[in-house]
Structures are given as structure tokens and as C-alpha cells.
């Protein structure tokens, strides 16, 4: 039983978090292999944009499951 204030770490939450963290890295590597090299600025911008959208997706997907826990 969870104590009050203890964070909720469900398997689905952790898998989704890992995907959100690793997705920019994996997509950039695939782009480099099939298209060609990109500058550091483009890599950084791409990683930030994908991370922000991934974070928003995680927030909207899991806010209700976290709210409904006792």
C-alpha cells in the first residue's frame, strides 16, 4: 500500500517515459543513417521539439490515472 505523497510508478508510466526520452535519439540516428549528417543546432532543436511533444503526450495520457489513485 502506498503512503500518502508517495509517487506512482506503474510499468506503463515508466515504459512511456523511456520512449519519450529515447525517441529523439533514435529518430536522429535513423535520419543520419538514411539521409545524411545534420548540424548540432538542428539536432538540438529537433530533440527539444520531440521532447516537448512527448512530455505533453505523457501529461495528457497519464494525468487521469495519477489523479484517480487513492
C-alpha positions, 0 to 999 in steps of 0.5 A, a space after each residue: 500500500 502506498 503512503 500518502 505523497 508517495 509517487 506512482 510508478 506503474 510499468 506503463 508510466 515508466 515504459 512511456 517515459 523511456 520512449 519519450 526520452 529515447 525517441 529523439 535519439 533514435 529518430 536522429 540516428 535513423 535520419 543520419 543513417 538514411 539521409 545524411 549528417 545534420 548540424 548540432 543546432 538542428 539536432 538540438 532543436 529537433 530533440 527539444 521539439 520531440 521532447 516537448 511533444 512527448 512530455 505533453 503526450 505523457 501529461 495528457 495520457 497519464 494525468 487521469 490515472 495519477 489523479 484517480 489513485 487513492 
